[in-house]
Amino acid sequence: MVSPQRRQKRTVVDKNEMPNDTWGKARDELRQTVGKNNFVTWIEPLKLSSLANGVARFEVPTTFFGDWVSRNYSDHIRHQLANHGSPVDRLEFAVTRNAATRPNGTSLEPAETRPAAPARAASNNDDLPGAPLDARFTFDSFVVGKPNELAHAAARRVAEGGPVTFNPLFLYGGVGLGKTHLMHAIAHELQARRPELRVLYLSAEQFMYRFVQALRDRQIMDFKGLFRSVDVLMVDDVQFIAGKDSTQDEFFHTFNALVDQNKQIVISADRAPGEIKDLEERIKSRLQCGLVVDLHPTDYELRLGILQQKAEFYRQQYRDLKLADGVLEFLAHRITTNVRVLEGALTRLFAFASLVGREITLELTQDCLADILRASDRKVTVEEIQRKVAEHYNVRLSDLIGPKRLRSIARPRQIAMYLAKQLTPRSLPEIGRRFGGRDHTTIMHGVRKIEELMATDSQLADDLQMLKRLLQG
Ligand SMILES: Nc1ncnc2c1ncn2[C@@H]1O[C@H](COP(=O)(O)OP(=O)(O)OP(=O)(O)O)[C@@H](O)[C@H]1O
């Protein structure tokens, strides 16, 4: 506690005098005591607005920034102010957007009042540790169909760069369904429309790598400062950080700091937040706070649309090649796994046809793509379904097939029966035999039960969707 007498002796300093005087000197000392990087990141951007009645007030760019400085540098700052004749009891931090600077010194003024955009769109992002963007992954080259229309619409909204309406945008779906494509498209579009924004796209793996590197090089403050200075953060394949405790922790803090500043976050994963094993509950619930959108497996129309678009591209490259009617339709029917496989098939087909100098007919397609077509023919088996369901509900495979009637086992068993009926060509008696020799009426009862429950239990419906996706690849 400070006595009232001592308090009275304190100088009331007008902010206009301060920078050249006490604060200026205190700052010079702080440069020595906290180290250059920390100084540039955390001390230099502080603006002293008043020093009176034992309280030093600073303007800061964000709430997080103020909290961080308060927690980590309060004692240093008070010590140096006291050394230079202005002891204070308390530091206060107020967020003022107009006067604020980011840790890296760039302006945080609202976009409309910022100086003209730099000549090169990406130059505002030059210091960011992001992954390169694939120039082909734009909105123009993204074919929209029923399975991805919601994800596409949400991505478009974010790409407009307007006020943040949902945070984060969480895109999820199986392998090769266009998550990365949409994220790159958002980044391209933002760079074109709002070049002043700092947009950072990287994979969760790169995030972890940067974090570990920063820890190793004792540059963690720089790391924090950098990640908190972006306007839009996009992290691809976030499931990668599951089970990696310190990375999750840092991700959580970065996430909160950016949401706190009303900065847009876009995340992708191969499954819904609640389904990512070993991801901390607090992160799951944070990820569920915004808009969670599912990219569904492609349907025939979407696959055909994508093939037509890619074929058009190849036609330009191989001008003298002929493509027979029905080939694209045949591929859209037969290759149902994912878009990457579909694209690979078409690339190979055009390359092969151009080498042998022949028209792309159905016959040539079947020859050239025999292995891909065989792999796509792969049928799901009852045993695979049982394994996946047991794994998902955390029950033993032997219990799933065995006689136990506990509800925690009986329900997953009925789910497995339902999926076996839906996804395999097996008859009810055949399925019954694979479920420990059960009668076909038991299987029928199980299938009906699940059909009934699906209508009212949305969690169950989601589980089934996800299991189907996992099983069908
Ligand atoms: N709707 C679409 N229109 C055009 N191309 C698409 C579409 N969906 C996916 N693709 C293409 O399919 C390929 C795989 O897509 P992408 O890499 O975005 O998948 P992903 O969902 O991120 O997969 P992963 O989980 O493996 O990272 C890319 O070449 C992409 O351009």
Ligand as a Chemical Component Dictionary entry (heavy atoms), coordinates in Angstrom:
data_LIG
# 
_chem_comp.id                   LIG 
_chem_comp.type                 NON-POLYMER 
_chem_comp.pdbx_formal_charge   0 
_chem_comp.three_letter_code    LIG 
# 
loop_
_chem_comp_atom.comp_id 
_chem_comp_atom.atom_id 
_chem_comp_atom.alt_atom_id 
_chem_comp_atom.type_symbol 
_chem_comp_atom.charge 
_chem_comp_atom.model_Cartn_x 
_chem_comp_atom.model_Cartn_y 
_chem_comp_atom.model_Cartn_z 
_chem_comp_atom.pdbx_ordinal 
LIG N1  N1  N 0 -15.949 -28.929 -56.025 1  
LIG C1  C1  C 0 -14.753 -29.020 -56.596 2  
LIG N2  N2  N 0 -14.516 -28.404 -57.773 3  
LIG C2  C2  C 0 -13.324 -28.496 -58.374 4  
LIG N3  N3  N 0 -12.271 -29.167 -57.884 5  
LIG C3  C3  C 0 -12.449 -29.789 -56.707 6  
LIG C4  C4  C 0 -13.674 -29.744 -55.997 7  
LIG N4  N4  N 0 -13.554 -30.461 -54.862 8  
LIG C5  C5  C 0 -12.305 -30.907 -54.833 9  
LIG N5  N5  N 0 -11.623 -30.511 -55.930 10 
LIG C6  C6  C 0 -10.238 -30.818 -56.296 11 
LIG O1  O1  O 0 -9.896  -32.055 -55.681 12 
LIG C7  C7  C 0 -8.563  -32.037 -55.205 13 
LIG C8  C8  C 0 -8.563  -32.349 -53.738 14 
LIG O2  O2  O 0 -9.188  -31.263 -53.043 15 
LIG P1  P1  P 0 -8.624  -30.685 -51.665 16 
LIG O3  O3  O 0 -7.144  -30.829 -51.605 17 
LIG O4  O4  O 0 -9.206  -29.352 -51.463 18 
LIG O5  O5  O 0 -9.270  -31.744 -50.682 19 
LIG P2  P2  P 0 -9.296  -31.789 -49.100 20 
LIG O6  O6  O 0 -10.731 -31.891 -48.730 21 
LIG O7  O7  O 0 -8.511  -30.664 -48.539 22 
LIG O8  O8  O 0 -8.583  -33.162 -48.841 23 
LIG P3  P3  P 0 -7.579  -33.624 -47.669 24 
LIG O9  O9  O 0 -8.470  -33.995 -46.531 25 
LIG O10 O10 O 0 -6.894  -34.794 -48.278 26 
LIG O11 O11 O 0 -6.671  -32.500 -47.357 27 
LIG C9  C9  C 0 -8.006  -30.657 -55.514 28 
LIG O12 O12 O 0 -7.266  -30.724 -56.705 29 
LIG C10 C10 C 0 -9.251  -29.812 -55.734 30 
LIG O13 O13 O 0 -9.025  -28.765 -56.652 31 
# 
loop_
_chem_comp_bond.comp_id 
_chem_comp_bond.atom_id_1 
_chem_comp_bond.atom_id_2 
_chem_comp_bond.value_order 
_chem_comp_bond.pdbx_ordinal 
LIG N1  C1  SING 1  
LIG C1  N2  SING 2  
LIG C1  C4  DOUB 3  
LIG N2  C2  DOUB 4  
LIG C2  N3  SING 5  
LIG N3  C3  DOUB 6  
LIG C3  C4  SING 7  
LIG C3  N5  SING 8  
LIG C4  N4  SING 9  
LIG N4  C5  DOUB 10 
LIG C5  N5  SING 11 
LIG N5  C6  SING 12 
LIG C6  O1  SING 13 
LIG C6  C10 SING 14 
LIG O1  C7  SING 15 
LIG C7  C8  SING 16 
LIG C7  C9  SING 17 
LIG C8  O2  SING 18 
LIG O2  P1  SING 19 
LIG P1  O3  DOUB 20 
LIG P1  O4  SING 21 
LIG P1  O5  SING 22 
LIG O5  P2  SING 23 
LIG P2  O6  DOUB 24 
LIG P2  O7  SING 25 
LIG P2  O8  SING 26 
LIG O8  P3  SING 27 
LIG P3  O9  DOUB 28 
LIG P3  O10 SING 29 
LIG P3  O11 SING 30 
LIG C9  O12 SING 31 
LIG C9  C10 SING 32 
LIG C10 O13 SING 33 
# 
